[in-house]
């Protein structure tokens, strides 16, 4: 299994708009990607930095999802700060 780990920055005052786009567009699109297993999206206390870990069945599927994230449209006020594919070595 492989994880796409992403950190995003959310511009001040844009959390509500970004959250709606996450729920209506990003999560449904990602969950339909080939090999999708599970995803978690989180936001910090001041709602300016988000993190996600999305699991895929193979490295190729995770790489394709990462490329989709890099090239796809982002919600207004959201920018990718970090995006990397990791091999999952343990799970609970």
C-alpha positions in Angstrom: 0.0 0.0 0.0 1.1 3.6 -0.7 0.2 6.9 0.8 -0.1 10.3 -0.8 0.7 12.8 2.0 -0.2 16.4 1.3 0.0 19.6 3.2 -2.0 22.6 1.9 -2.1 26.3 2.9 -5.5 27.9 3.2 -5.6 31.7 2.8 -7.1 33.7 5.7 -10.9 33.7 5.5 -11.1 31.0 2.9 -11.7 27.9 5.1 -15.4 27.8 4.6 -15.1 27.9 0.8 -12.3 25.5 0.8 -14.1 23.1 3.1 -17.2 23.1 0.9 -15.0 22.4 -2.2 -13.2 19.6 -0.3 -16.6 17.9 0.6 -18.3 18.4 -2.8 -15.4 18.0 -5.2 -12.0 16.8 -3.8 -13.2 13.9 -1.6 -15.6 12.4 -4.2 -13.0 12.7 -7.0 -10.2 11.2 -5.0 -12.4 8.4 -3.7 -13.2 7.3 -7.2 -9.5 7.2 -8.2 -8.2 3.7 -9.2 -6.8 1.9 -6.2 -8.3 4.2 -3.6 -8.4 2.5 -0.2 -8.9 5.3 2.5 -8.4 9.0 3.0 -8.2 11.3 6.0 -8.2 15.1 5.7 -7.4 17.4 8.7 -7.1 21.1 9.4 -5.1 22.9 12.1 -6.7 25.0 14.9 -6.5 28.4 13.1 -7.7 26.7 9.8 -4.8 27.9 7.7 -3.0 24.6 7.1 -4.5 21.2 6.1 -3.0 17.8 5.9 -4.2 14.7 4.1 -3.1 11.0 4.0 -4.7 9.1 1.2 -4.0 5.4 0.7 -3.8 3.5 -2.6 -3.2 -0.1 -3.4 -0.1 0.3 -5.6 2.7 2.8 -6.1 1.5 3.4 -9.7 -2.0 4.3 -8.4 -0.6 6.6 -5.7 1.7 8.3 -8.3 -1.2 8.8 -10.6 -3.3 10.3 -7.8 -0.4 12.6 -6.8 -0.1 13.8 -10.4 -3.8 14.5 -10.5 -3.5 16.6 -7.3 -0.6 18.5 -8.7 -2.3 19.3 -12.0 -5.9 19.5 -10.9 -7.7 22.7 -9.9 -7.4 23.7 -6.3 -10.2 25.4 -4.4 -9.9 29.1 -4.2 -7.4 30.3 -1.6 -5.8 26.8 -1.3 -2.2 26.0 -2.4 -0.2 22.9 -2.1 2.8 23.3 0.2 4.0 19.7 0.2 3.0 16.5 -1.7 4.9 13.2 -1.6 4.2 9.5 -2.1 5.3 7.1 0.6 5.3 3.3 1.0 3.2 2.3 3.9 5.3 0.1 6.3 2.8 -0.3 9.2 -0.8 0.2 9.9 -3.1 -0.1 13.0 
